[in-house]
C-alpha cells in the first residue's frame, strides 16, 4: 500500500462515508453487521483496520464494543474523530498507519477485528501476507475477524452496467475470470487494487494460518443491481427494506457469495 492509495482516500473521505448510505451500500453494511452478530463475541475489544472514516466503528461502538480504528488516511481518521464526537461516541483509539505494521497495538489484545479494505489495495502477495500476519498477531487466541476482498467474479457481472466499455476487448473480459492487479491509472474512478477470486482469497487466508469459519458475498443476491436498487428504494421503500434484510440473511449461501463484488471471509485465530 503506498502514497497513491493514501492520497485517493484522503481526497474521498465524504464519499466513502456516504457510500454505505446508498441503496447498494446499505446491503453491504447490513450483511457485514449480520456477520458481526453471528460470529463476534457479545462484548470485547475490536480493531477496525482500514476503517476509513469510521462507518463500521460507529456501528460497533453502538453495540457496546471497545473499538480501535486504524487507517492509512490521516484525513479519514480526522473525519472519524470529528464524527464520533458529533455522535457522542468515544473510540478506545484512533491511529494512522499501514495495515502491514500495526505499530502500537499489542499482541493478543483484541477479541475480534475487521480488515475490510487493505487486502484489496495491497497488490503484492507478500504485502497481503504481512497484513494478515499482523492481524493474527493482535488477535487473542480464538479471536475472530472479518476480512474483505474485492471479488473479480462479482465485479465481472457488475461491469456490464458500470464499465461495459471494457468488454469490447474479449481477452480482457476473459481475464476477469482470474485474480487481477490494477495500477491506479487503469481504474480512473478508483485506485491501485487487487481483485481476488473466492478460491484464491480463501487459500491466501489459510496460508496465513487463520482458520476459515465461513465466507459471504456482501451484496448477496443483489450484487450488480445498484441502479435497480436505487429505483426500488425510491418507489417501494418497504420492499427495498425487505430486500436489505433478506440479502443480509442469505449472504453466506453458496449461490450468492461467489458472485458478489465484496467477498467477506470470517476467520479465527487458532488456539
C-alpha positions in Angstrom: 0.0 0.0 0.0 1.5 3.3 -1.0 1.1 7.1 -1.2 -1.2 6.7 -4.2 -3.8 4.8 -2.2 -3.4 7.2 0.8 -3.9 10.2 -1.5 -7.0 8.7 -3.0 -8.7 8.1 0.4 -7.6 11.5 1.7 -9.5 13.0 -1.2 -12.6 10.9 -1.0 -13.5 10.8 2.8 -17.0 12.2 2.4 -17.8 9.9 -0.5 -16.5 6.9 1.4 -18.7 7.7 4.4 -21.7 8.2 2.2 -21.1 5.0 0.1 -22.7 2.8 2.8 -25.8 5.0 2.9 -26.6 4.4 -0.8 -29.1 1.6 -1.5 -26.5 -1.0 -2.6 -24.0 0.1 0.1 -26.7 -0.4 2.8 -26.9 -4.0 1.7 -23.1 -4.4 2.3 -23.5 -2.7 5.7 -26.3 -4.9 6.7 -24.5 -8.1 5.6 -21.4 -7.2 7.5 -23.3 -6.4 10.6 -25.2 -9.7 10.2 -21.8 -11.5 10.2 -20.7 -9.5 13.3 -23.8 -10.5 15.1 -23.4 -14.1 14.2 -19.6 -14.6 14.8 -18.2 -11.9 17.0 -18.3 -12.2 20.8 -21.1 -10.4 22.5 -18.6 -7.9 24.0 -14.9 -7.2 23.9 -12.2 -5.1 22.2 -12.3 -4.8 18.4 -9.8 -3.4 16.0 -11.3 -1.8 12.8 -8.2 -2.0 10.5 -8.7 0.1 7.3 -11.8 1.5 8.9 -11.5 4.8 7.0 -14.0 7.5 8.2 -15.4 5.1 10.8 -18.7 3.9 9.5 -18.3 0.5 11.0 -16.6 1.9 14.1 -19.8 3.8 14.8 -21.9 0.7 14.5 -19.6 -1.4 16.7 -19.5 1.3 19.4 -23.3 1.5 19.3 -23.3 -2.2 20.0 -21.2 -1.7 23.1 -17.8 -2.8 21.9 -14.5 -1.1 22.7 -13.2 -0.1 19.3 -9.8 1.0 18.0 -9.8 2.4 14.4 -6.6 2.1 12.4 -6.3 3.6 8.9 -3.8 4.7 6.3 -5.5 8.0 5.6 -4.9 10.9 8.1 -7.9 12.7 6.6 -10.2 9.7 7.2 -9.0 9.3 10.8 -9.6 13.0 11.4 -13.1 12.7 9.9 -13.8 9.7 12.2 -12.6 11.6 15.2 -14.9 14.6 14.4 -17.9 12.3 13.6 -17.6 10.3 16.7 -17.5 13.4 18.8 -20.6 14.7 17.0 -22.4 11.5 17.7 -21.3 11.4 21.4 -19.3 8.2 20.9 -15.7 7.6 22.0 -13.3 5.1 20.4 -10.7 3.4 22.5 -8.1 4.5 20.0 -7.8 6.3 16.6 -4.5 5.6 14.8 -2.9 6.4 11.4 -0.7 3.7 9.9 -0.2 0.9 7.5 -2.0 -2.5 7.9 1.3 -4.2 7.3 2.7 -2.8 10.6 0.1 -2.3 13.3 2.5 -0.3 15.4 1.4 0.4 18.9 -1.2 -2.4 19.0 -0.2 -5.1 21.5 0.0 -8.8 20.5 -3.0 -10.9 21.6 -5.0 -7.8 22.7 -8.2 -7.9 20.6 -11.2 -10.2 20.8 -12.2 -9.5 17.1 -11.3 -7.3 14.2 -12.3 -6.1 10.8 -9.8 -6.0 7.9 -12.0 -4.5 5.3 -10.1 -2.6 2.7 -6.3 -3.1 3.0 -6.3 -6.5 1.4 -7.7 -5.2 -1.9 -5.2 -2.4 -2.1 -2.1 -4.5 -1.4 -1.3 -5.7 -4.9 1.9 -7.6 -3.7 1.0 -11.0 -2.2 3.9 -10.6 0.3 2.3 -7.3 1.5 -1.0 -9.0 2.0 0.7 -11.8 3.9 2.3 -9.2 6.2 -1.1 -7.6 6.8 -2.7 -11.0 7.6 0.2 -11.8 9.9 -0.3 -8.5 11.8 -4.0 -9.3 12.1 -3.2 -12.7 13.5 -0.6 -11.2 15.9 -3.0 -8.7 17.5 -5.9 -11.2 17.9 -6.3 -13.2 21.1 -6.2 -17.0 20.6 -9.7 -17.9 19.3 -10.2 -14.3 18.2 -12.4 -13.7 15.1 -12.1 -11.4 12.2 -13.9 -10.4 9.0 -11.6 -9.9 6.0 -12.8 -8.3 2.8 -11.5 -8.9 -0.7 -12.8 -7.4 -4.0 -14.1 -10.4 -5.9 -13.4 -10.3 -9.6 -16.2 -12.9 -10.3 -18.7 -10.5 -8.9 -17.2 -7.4 -10.5 -17.4 -9.2 -13.8 -21.2 -9.0 -13.6 -21.3 -5.5 -12.1 -19.2 -4.3 -15.0 -22.0 -4.9 -17.5 -23.6 -1.8 -16.1 -20.6 0.1 -14.5 -17.9 -0.3 -17.1 -19.3 -2.0 -20.2 -16.7 -0.2 -22.4 -14.1 -2.6 -21.0 -15.9 -5.5 -22.6 -15.0 -4.5 -26.1 -11.8 -6.5 -25.5 -12.8 -10.1 -25.2 -9.3 -11.1 -23.9 -9.7 -8.5 -21.1 -13.2 -9.8 -20.3 -12.0 -13.3 -20.0 -9.1 -12.2 -17.8 -11.7 -11.2 -15.2 -12.3 -14.9 -14.5 -8.9 -14.8 -12.7 -7.4 -12.7 -10.0 -6.1 -9.3 -11.2 -3.9 -6.5 -10.0 -4.5 -3.0 -11.3 -2.4 0.2 -11.3 -4.3 3.4 -10.3 -4.1 4.6 -13.9 -6.1 1.6 -15.1 -9.0 2.5 -12.8 -9.8 6.2 -13.2 -12.6 6.2 -10.7 -10.7 4.1 -8.1 -7.1 3.5 -7.1 -4.5 0.8 -7.1 -6.2 -2.5 -6.3 -6.1 -6.3 -6.2 -9.2 -8.3 -7.3 -9.2 -11.9 -6.0 -11.3 -14.9 -6.9 -13.0 -16.7 -3.9 -10.6 -19.8 -4.2 -7.5 -17.6 -4.3 -8.7 -15.4 -1.4 -9.6 -18.4 0.8 -6.3 -20.1 0.0 -4.3 -17.0 0.9 -6.0 -16.6 4.2 -5.3 -20.3 5.1 -1.6 -19.8 4.2 -1.6 -17.1 6.9 -2.5 -19.8 9.5 -6.0 -18.4 10.0 -9.0 -20.8 10.2 -11.7 -20.1 7.7 -15.0 -20.2 9.6 -17.3 -19.0 6.7 -17.4 -16.6 3.9 -20.1 -14.4 2.4 -20.9 -12.2 -0.5 -21.6 -8.8 1.0 -24.1 -7.7 -1.7 -25.7 -11.2 -1.7 -28.3 -11.7 -4.4 -28.5 -8.0 -5.4 -24.8 -7.7 -6.4 -24.5 -5.7 -9.6 -28.0 -4.3 -9.2 -27.1 -0.8 -7.9 -29.3 1.2 -10.3 -32.3 -1.2 -9.8 -32.0 -0.8 -6.0 -31.9 3.0 -6.3 -35.2 2.8 -8.1 -36.7 0.3 -5.7 -35.7 2.3 -2.7 -37.4 5.4 -4.2 -40.6 3.7 -5.5 -41.1 1.0 -2.9 -39.2 1.7 0.3 -41.0 -1.2 2.2 -40.0 -3.7 -0.5 -36.4 -2.3 -0.5 -36.2 -2.7 3.3 -37.2 -6.3 2.9 -34.6 -6.9 0.2 -31.9 -5.5 2.5 -32.9 -7.8 5.4 -33.1 -10.9 3.3 -29.9 -10.1 1.4 -28.1 -9.9 4.7 -29.6 -13.1 6.0 -28.6 -15.0 2.8 -25.1 -13.6 2.2 -23.4 -16.8 3.2 -25.4 -19.0 0.8 -23.1 -20.6 -1.8 -25.3 -19.5 -4.8 -24.7 -15.8 -3.8 -21.4 -15.5 -2.0 -19.2 -16.3 -5.0 -20.9 -13.7 -7.3 -20.8 -10.6 -5.1 -18.4 -7.6 -5.5 -17.1 -7.8 -1.9 -16.1 -11.2 -0.5 -16.2 -11.3 3.3 -14.2 -14.1 4.9 -14.8 -14.9 8.6 -11.6 -16.3 10.2 -10.5 -17.4 13.6 -7.0 -17.4 15.1 -6.2 -20.9 16.2 -5.7 -21.5 19.9 
